[in-house]
């Protein structure tokens, strides 16, 4: 609590606290949504299985307009990426250094999840567990990575897409929306391969809206002014358009995948999802002023800081928490499996969510420090600082002169020939190219894992090529972060 209080007190006055609140709310909504609709049963062999309850609850389809909050996260990501990139450049840094800083916060917690799952799968394999069963468990645990892959695909493009925004404004997301619409037409024509680009075009379009918000926030919103009146127009107009697209139009009502539907609104993003994003942006604008006033209070702001410190860890591990709870309850014979939609099933939601929250809290306590420590600079004594009370002081050593080939003073330290050679700075283009290559390897690995069947016989749970590619990409990014002249952790108080 003391550290939270200190962080809250050091918050810059011009920080957009609402962005942090929206990030926390979006991830919390995803976690609670996944947990709430989970249906637990048993297969023919008596092993626990899980699926979504949505196909059995058609009356709940319109509710997905509220719980499908990934567009909000991408809007917030656009704002945060624009703000941090602009701050980096203002300090004289470059886009490659900014990208490496971003990779630390995103990739480090993900690497922990990947390594723990691979190690657990290896132990299960050595214990004689069927690899297809291990793969099924790991597949469920890594479902959140499909979204992370999409976000990691968008982040490296930020320098380019923000430059396009600065030149063309809202024409960029409109053009991307047209491409998404063409991809939807291809899917309706039974040519789904032509719609793969929607994964990029759709999320980029939403990400661009965050740029517009950032420019308006810093007083450069000549093309976009987020007023409450505009917010109401976007909200009401977006809802009306969404009703038309999902009733008269060809799009399903649910904004979350329902097996058997001709179109999926989320994977890849559809035009209907972009309209939902527009309505959600309107709602965000309507609620901004009261939310900002609320966040000026110490208690709410400290809570938002606490959640954001481990928000990615919460997202990455929330399905692992479900797997651990189901396995534990099944092992002791206390796993309820009431029919979907029955009074018992609804009543079970309350203890189910409470127990899942407890398990996730333990996982966050164990793995959250990896994310929470990312970006902190170690405190070093500066040359002109007065030592604190009780701190040892060192007398300055007089300069040592060494003339001729005789022996040096033993206390003079190593000479130039004894020091290890310093690593040379990488040329900017090579550094940037390697950073992008690292991101590409990580994204490709997560995509391969997502499309690999859940029942595939994978001895390490994840496909071996995907695991190798991921570790290679993450290793390159880490090496670049530690290389001289590549930037380093984001200093405290920097934007988002």
C-alpha positions in Angstrom: 0.0 0.0 0.0 2.9 2.4 0.8 4.3 1.9 -2.7 0.9 2.4 -4.3 0.5 5.6 -2.4 3.9 6.8 -3.5 3.2 6.0 -7.1 -0.1 7.8 -6.9 1.5 10.8 -5.4 4.1 10.9 -8.2 1.6 10.7 -11.0 2.1 13.6 -13.4 -0.8 16.1 -13.4 -1.3 15.8 -17.1 -1.5 12.0 -17.2 -4.7 10.7 -18.8 -5.8 8.5 -16.0 -8.9 7.4 -17.8 -6.7 5.4 -20.2 -5.4 3.3 -17.4 -8.9 2.8 -16.0 -10.1 1.6 -19.4 -7.2 -0.8 -19.8 -8.0 -2.4 -16.4 -11.7 -2.5 -17.0 -11.3 -4.1 -20.5 -9.0 -6.9 -19.2 -11.2 -7.5 -16.2 -14.3 -7.8 -18.4 -12.5 -10.3 -20.6 -11.5 -12.4 -17.6 -14.9 -12.4 -16.0 -16.6 -13.0 -19.3 -14.5 -16.1 -20.0 -15.1 -17.5 -16.5 -18.8 -16.8 -16.5 -19.7 -18.6 -19.8 -17.5 -21.6 -19.0 -19.3 -25.0 -19.1 -17.5 -27.9 -17.4 -18.4 -31.5 -18.2 -16.7 -34.9 -18.7 -15.8 -36.7 -21.8 -16.3 -40.4 -22.6 -13.2 -41.3 -20.6 -14.4 -39.4 -17.5 -12.0 -36.5 -17.9 -13.1 -32.9 -17.4 -13.8 -30.8 -20.5 -14.7 -27.2 -21.0 -16.6 -25.2 -23.6 -18.5 -21.9 -23.9 -22.2 -21.7 -22.8 -23.0 -19.1 -25.4 -24.3 -21.5 -28.1 -26.9 -22.7 -25.6 -27.9 -19.2 -24.5 -29.1 -17.3 -27.6 -30.8 -14.7 -25.5 -27.4 -13.7 -24.2 -26.0 -12.8 -27.7 -26.8 -9.1 -27.4 -24.9 -9.0 -24.1 -21.7 -9.7 -26.0 -22.0 -6.1 -27.3 -21.0 -5.1 -23.7 -18.5 -7.8 -22.9 -16.6 -7.8 -26.2 -14.2 -5.0 -25.1 -11.2 -5.9 -27.1 -11.8 -2.8 -29.3 -11.6 -0.6 -26.2 -8.2 -2.2 -25.4 -6.9 -1.5 -28.9 -8.1 2.1 -28.7 -6.3 2.5 -25.4 -3.3 0.8 -26.9 -3.3 3.4 -29.7 -3.4 6.2 -27.3 -0.6 4.7 -25.1 1.6 3.8 -28.0 1.3 7.3 -29.6 2.0 9.0 -26.2 5.0 6.9 -25.4 6.5 7.1 -28.9 6.1 10.9 -28.9 7.8 11.1 -25.4 10.6 8.9 -26.6 11.3 11.1 -29.6 11.1 14.2 -27.5 13.9 12.8 -25.3 16.0 12.2 -28.4 15.3 8.5 -28.8 14.3 6.6 -31.9 11.5 4.2 -32.8 13.7 1.1 -32.5 14.5 1.9 -28.8 10.8 2.6 -28.2 9.9 -0.7 -29.7 12.4 -2.6 -27.6 11.0 -0.9 -24.4 7.5 -2.0 -25.5 8.6 -5.5 -26.1 9.8 -5.8 -22.5 6.4 -5.2 -21.0 4.6 -7.5 -23.5 7.0 -10.3 -24.1 8.6 -10.9 -20.6 5.3 -12.0 -18.9 4.4 -14.1 -21.9 7.7 -15.9 -21.9 7.1 -16.9 -18.3 3.8 -18.5 -19.3 5.3 -20.2 -22.3 8.2 -21.7 -20.3 6.0 -22.8 -17.4 3.6 -24.5 -19.7 6.3 -26.2 -21.7 8.1 -27.4 -18.5 4.8 -28.7 -17.1 4.1 -30.6 -20.4 7.6 -32.1 -20.3 7.0 -33.3 -16.8 3.7 -34.8 -17.8 5.3 -36.5 -20.8 8.0 -38.1 -18.6 5.2 -39.3 -16.3 3.6 -41.1 -19.2 0.7 -38.7 -19.9 -0.8 -38.9 -23.4 0.7 -36.0 -25.4 -2.7 -35.3 -27.0 -4.2 -34.8 -23.5 -1.3 -32.5 -22.6 -1.8 -30.5 -25.7 -5.5 -30.1 -24.9 -4.7 -28.6 -21.5 -1.9 -26.3 -23.0 -4.2 -25.3 -25.8 -6.9 -24.0 -23.4 -4.2 -22.3 -21.3 -2.9 -20.4 -24.3 -6.2 -19.3 -25.7 -5.4 -15.7 -24.6 -2.4 -15.7 -26.8 -4.4 -15.3 -30.0 -5.3 -11.7 -28.9 -1.8 -11.0 -27.8 -0.5 -12.1 -31.2 -2.8 -9.6 -32.9 -1.6 -6.8 -30.6 2.0 -7.7 -31.1 1.4 -7.5 -34.8 0.1 -3.9 -34.5 2.7 -2.5 -32.1 5.8 -2.6 -34.4 3.7 -0.8 -37.1 3.1 2.2 -34.7 5.8 4.5 -36.1 4.4 4.0 -39.6 0.7 4.1 -38.8 1.1 7.1 -36.5 2.9 8.9 -39.3 0.0 8.1 -41.6 -2.4 9.4 -39.0 -0.5 12.6 -38.7 -0.8 13.1 -42.4 -4.3 11.7 -43.3 -6.2 11.6 -40.0 -9.4 9.6 -39.8 -9.1 8.8 -43.5 -6.8 5.9 -42.5 -9.2 4.0 -40.3 -11.9 4.6 -42.9 -9.8 3.1 -45.6 -8.9 0.1 -43.4 -12.7 -0.4 -42.7 -13.3 -0.6 -46.4 -10.7 -3.4 -46.6 -12.4 -5.2 -43.7 -15.7 -4.9 -45.6 -14.1 -6.4 -48.7 -12.7 -9.3 -46.6 -16.3 -9.9 -45.2 -17.5 -10.1 -48.8 -14.9 -12.7 -49.5 -16.0 -14.8 -46.5 -19.7 -14.5 -47.6 -18.5 -15.8 -51.0 -16.9 -18.8 -49.3 -13.4 -17.5 -49.9 -12.2 -17.1 -46.3 -8.6 -17.2 -47.3 -9.0 -13.7 -48.8 -10.2 -12.3 -45.4 -7.0 -13.2 -43.4 -5.9 -9.6 -43.8 -8.8 -8.6 -41.6 -6.8 -9.7 -38.6 -4.4 -6.8 -39.4 -6.8 -4.3 -41.0 -9.5 -4.5 -38.4 -7.3 -4.1 -35.3 -5.2 -1.4 -37.0 -8.4 0.6 -37.7 -9.4 0.5 -34.1 -5.8 1.3 -33.0 -5.8 4.4 -35.2 -8.8 5.8 -33.2 -6.4 5.9 -30.2 -4.1 8.1 -32.1 -6.9 10.6 -32.8 -7.7 10.6 -29.0 -4.1 11.3 -28.2 -3.8 14.2 -30.6 -7.0 15.7 -29.3 -5.8 15.3 -25.7 -2.6 17.2 -26.4 -4.4 20.0 -28.1 -3.8 18.9 -31.7 -7.2 17.4 -32.4 -8.0 19.6 -35.4 -9.7 16.7 -37.1 -11.3 15.1 -34.0 -12.6 16.7 -30.8 -13.9 14.2 -28.3 -16.9 16.1 -26.9 -19.9 14.6 -25.1 -22.2 15.6 -27.9 -20.0 13.7 -30.4 -19.8 10.8 -28.0 -23.6 10.5 -27.8 -23.8 10.7 -31.6 -21.2 7.9 -32.0 -22.9 5.8 -29.4 -26.4 6.0 -30.6 -25.5 6.0 -34.3 -23.2 3.0 -33.8 -25.8 1.0 -31.9 -28.4 1.8 -34.6 -26.0 0.7 -37.4 -25.1 -2.5 -35.4 -28.8 -3.4 -35.1 -29.2 -3.0 -38.8 -26.1 -5.1 -39.7 -27.1 -7.9 -37.4 -30.8 -8.0 -38.3 -31.2 -6.9 -42.0 -27.5 -7.5 -42.7 -25.6 -10.8 -42.8 -23.7 -10.4 -39.5 -24.4 -12.6 -36.4 -25.7 -10.8 -33.3 -23.0 -12.2 -31.1 -19.7 -10.4 -31.1 -18.0 -13.6 -29.8 -17.5 -16.7 -31.9 -20.5 -19.1 -32.0 -19.8 -22.4 -33.8 -21.9 -22.9 -36.9 -22.3 -19.2 -37.7 -21.5 -18.2 -41.3 -19.4 -15.3 -40.1 -17.3 -14.7 -37.0 -17.3 -11.1 -35.9 -14.1 -11.4 -33.8 -11.8 -13.8 -35.6 -11.0 -12.1 -37.9 -12.6 -8.7 -37.1 -15.7 -7.9 -39.1 -17.2 -4.7 -40.2 -19.8 -5.2 -37.5 -17.1 -5.3 -34.9 -15.7 -2.0 -36.2 -19.2 -0.5 -35.8 -19.3 -1.8 -32.3 -15.9 -0.2 -31.7 -17.4 3.1 -32.9 -20.2 2.8 -30.4 -17.8 1.9 -27.6 -15.7 4.9 -28.4 -18.8 7.1 -28.1 -19.5 5.6 -24.7 -15.9 6.2 -23.6 -16.3 9.8 -24.6 -19.6 10.2 -22.7 -18.2 8.8 -19.5 -14.8 10.4 -19.6 -15.4 13.6 -17.5 -17.1 11.9 -14.5 -14.5 9.1 -14.6 -11.6 11.6 -14.6 -13.1 13.3 -11.5 -13.5 10.0 -9.8 -9.9 9.0 -10.6 -8.6 12.2 -8.8 -9.5 10.5 -5.6 -6.6 8.6 -4.0 -8.4 5.3 -3.4 -9.7 4.6 -6.9 -6.5 5.8 -8.6 -4.3 3.5 -6.4 -6.6 0.6 -7.3 -6.2 1.3 -11.0 -2.4 1.5 -10.5 -2.4 -1.9 -8.7 -4.4 -3.6 -11.5 -2.3 -2.1 -14.3 1.0 -3.2 -12.7 -0.1 -6.8 -13.4 -2.8 -6.5 -16.0 -1.1 -8.6 -18.6 -0.3 -11.3 -16.0 -4.0 -11.4 -15.0 -5.0 -11.8 -18.7 -2.3 -14.5 -19.5 -3.0 -16.7 -16.5 -6.8 -16.5 -16.1 -7.6 -19.6 -18.0 -4.7 -21.5 -16.3 -6.5 -20.6 -13.1 -9.6 -22.3 -14.4 -7.7 -25.4 -15.4 -6.1 -25.7 -12.0 -9.4 -25.2 -10.2 -11.2 -27.8 -12.4 -8.4 -30.3 -12.0 -8.3 -29.8 -8.3 -12.1 -30.1 -7.8 -12.3 -33.1 -10.1 -9.4 -34.9 -8.2 -11.3 -34.7 -4.9 -14.7 -35.5 -6.5 -16.2 -32.1 -5.9 -16.6 -30.8 -9.4 -20.2 -29.8 -10.2 -21.4 -30.2 -13.8 -25.0 -28.8 -13.8 -26.7 -28.4 -17.2 -26.3 -25.1 -19.0 -29.0 -22.6 -18.2 -30.4 -24.5 -15.2 -30.9 -22.8 -11.8 -28.1 -24.9 -10.4 -25.7 -23.7 -13.2 -26.5 -20.0 -12.5 -26.2 -20.5 -8.8 -22.8 -22.2 -9.3 -21.5 -19.0 -11.0 -21.0 -17.2 -7.7 -18.8 -19.7 -5.9 -17.1 -20.5 -9.2 -16.1 -16.9 -9.8 -14.9 -16.5 -6.2 -12.8 -19.6 -6.2 -11.3 -18.7 -9.6 -10.4 -15.3 -8.3 -8.6 -16.9 -5.4 -6.6 -19.2 -7.6 -5.7 -16.4 -10.0 -4.6 -14.2 -7.1 -2.1 -16.9 -6.1 -0.8 -17.1 -9.7 -0.5 -13.3 -9.9 1.4 -13.2 -6.6 3.8 -15.8 -8.0 4.3 -14.5 -11.6 3.1 -10.8 -11.4 6.4 -9.5 -10.1 7.9 -10.3 -13.5 5.6 -7.7 -15.1 5.5 -5.3 -12.2 9.3 -5.0 -12.2 9.5 -4.4 -15.9 10.6 -0.9 -16.8 11.9 0.1 -13.4 15.4 1.6 -13.3 17.7 0.6 -10.5 18.5 3.5 -8.2 22.2 4.4 -8.5 24.1 7.0 -6.5 24.8 10.0 -8.6 28.2 11.7 -8.6 27.0 14.9 -6.9 24.6 13.4 -4.4 25.2 13.7 -0.6 25.4 10.3 1.0 22.5 9.3 3.3 23.0 8.9 7.0 24.9 5.7 7.6 25.8 5.2 4.0 29.5 4.4 3.5 31.5 6.9 1.6 34.6 6.4 -0.5 37.4 8.8 -0.8 38.3 9.9 -4.3 41.4 8.1 -5.5 44.1 10.4 -6.8 44.7 9.9 -10.5 47.3 7.3 -11.1 50.0 8.0 -13.5 51.8 5.2 -15.3 54.8 6.2 -17.3 56.8 3.6 -19.1 56.6 -0.2 -19.2 57.0 -0.8 -15.4 54.3 -2.3 -13.2 51.2 -0.2 -12.4 50.0 0.5 -8.9 47.9 -2.5 -7.9 45.1 -0.2 -6.8 44.9 1.7 -10.1 42.5 -0.9 -11.7 42.9 -2.6 -15.0 44.5 -0.8 -17.8 43.1 -0.5 -21.3 44.7 -3.7 -22.5 43.2 -5.6 -19.5 39.6 -4.5 -20.0 37.2 -6.6 -22.0 36.4 -5.1 -25.3 33.2 -3.1 -25.2 30.4 -4.1 -27.5 30.0 -1.8 -30.4 26.8 0.1 -31.0 24.6 -1.4 -33.6 23.8 0.7 -36.7 20.2 2.0 -36.3 18.9 0.2 -39.4 20.3 -3.1 -38.2 18.9 -2.6 -34.7 15.5 -1.7 -36.0 15.5 -4.6 -38.5 16.4 -7.1 -35.7 13.8 -5.7 -33.4 11.1 -6.1 -36.1 12.4 -9.6 -36.8 12.1 -10.5 -33.1 8.5 -9.3 -33.1 7.7 -11.3 -36.3 9.1 -14.5 -34.8 7.1 -14.1 -31.6 3.9 -13.4 -33.5 4.5 -16.2 -36.0 5.0 -18.6 -33.1 1.8 -17.6 -31.3 -0.1 -17.9 -34.6 1.2 -21.4 -35.2 0.2 -22.4 -31.7 -3.3 -21.0 -32.2 -3.9 -22.9 -35.5 -2.4 -26.2 -34.3 -5.3 -28.6 -33.4 -6.0 -28.9 -29.7 -5.7 -32.7 -29.8 -2.4 -32.8 -31.7 0.2 -35.1 -30.0 2.7 -32.4 -28.9 5.2 -33.7 -26.3 5.8 -30.1 -25.1 2.2 -29.0 -25.2 3.1 -26.3 -27.8 4.3 -27.1 -31.3 8.1 -27.5 -31.2 8.7 -25.2 -34.2 6.5 -22.5 -32.5 8.3 -22.9 -29.2 11.7 -22.6 -30.9 10.6 -19.5 -33.0 9.1 -17.9 -29.9 12.2 -18.3 -27.8 14.4 -17.2 -30.6 12.4 -14.0 -31.1 12.1 -13.3 -27.4 15.9 -13.9 -27.1 16.7 -11.4 -29.9 14.5 -8.8 -28.3 16.1 -9.3 -24.9 19.6 -9.2 -26.4 18.8 -5.9 -28.2 17.4 -4.4 -25.0 20.7 -5.1 -23.2 22.9 -4.0 -26.0 24.6 -0.6 -25.5 22.8 2.3 -27.0 19.4 0.6 -27.5 17.5 2.6 -24.9 16.7 0.7 -21.8 13.7 0.7 -19.4 11.2 3.5 -19.6 11.9 6.0 -16.9 9.3 6.5 -14.1 6.5 8.9 -14.9 6.7 8.4 -18.7 3.4 8.4 -20.6 1.6 5.0 -20.4 
